[in-house]
């Protein structure tokens, strides 16, 4: 999409995407649409949402790039800070490696 000035951003929204996720992803796409190829842009936008909403982790290089690119989005959100973080009504429990190992070894003993 490098060099593209006119594009239909709504064409990038997916059926399963919540309005919360779409707000973040569309802001990312709008901000960076002229810097990357279409595939790279959409991949980075998906990764950005995964990191910000669900705490996903990626390689150090991708994480650094997302941090740099995401700064503008996070700053622009400002008062709308609730957009960063889990969508409303979604609750995740973070697993610890010790708890996971314990659960697996306990199940294997049975």
N, C-alpha and C positions, 0 to 999 in steps of 0.2 A: 504494500500500500504506500510505499515510499513515493512521494510526489503527488499523491492523490489528495485533492482538496475537497472534493464532493463525494460523499459516500452515505449509504443508508445504514446507519448504526443499528437500527431496529432489526435488520436482517441477521445480526449476529446473536440475538437473544435466543436462548434455547427454551424448549417447553418446560423442562424440569426446574428452571432457574427461578428462585424466589425474587420478589421485588427488591429485597435487601441485597442479595447477591448481584442482581442486575445493576443496581445503583453504583456499586463499587466497580464492577467490570466495565460498564459503559463509560464511567468517568476515566478509567484507565485507558480504554480504547480511544476515547476522544482526545485525551492528552497526548498520546504517543502514536497515533495512527500514521504520522508522517515519518517515523523513525525506523520502522521495521517492515519486513515483508508481512503479508497478511497472515501466513501460518505462524510466524514467530510472534507477532503481536497477539494473536488469539491464545497461543500457548502461554505467553507471559501473563496475559490478563487472567486466564484461568488459574495459574499458579498464584497470582497476587490474591485472588479471592480465597483460594484454599488456605493460604498462609494467614490472612487477616481474619477469616471467619472460623476456620477450623483448626488452626495451629499446625498445619502440615509443615513438614520440613523438606528442604531440597539441598542440593550440593552447595558448598560454600560460594562457588562462582555465581550460581543462579540466585542464591539468597542475597549476595551483595548487589547484584543487578536489580532485584526486586526492591531492595531497600532504597537504592538510588532513585529508581523510577517511581516508587510509591510515596516518596516524601512529598512530592507535589500534590498527589491525590489526598493524602492525609491532611496536609496543610489547607487545601481547598475545602475539605469537609468541615473543618473548624467546629462551628457550633453543632453540626450534625454528627458529632462524635459517635453516637450510638451505631452508626453505619459500620464502624470498625468493631469487629467482634462477632460472636455468634448471632445468627438471625434470631429474632424474638421467638421464644417457644422451643428452641433447640438447646438441649442440654447434653454435654459430653462429659464423661468421667475420664480423667487422665489416668492411664495405667502407669504403674511404676514397674521397672524391670524386675525387682524382687518379688512383688506381688504376682506378676505374671508367671515367673518361674515357679513360685510356690504352687499356684493353681495348677499348672501343667504337671508338676511332679506329683501332686496329690491325686490328680485324676489318673495318672499312669499307675500309681500304686494300687488302685482299686481293682 
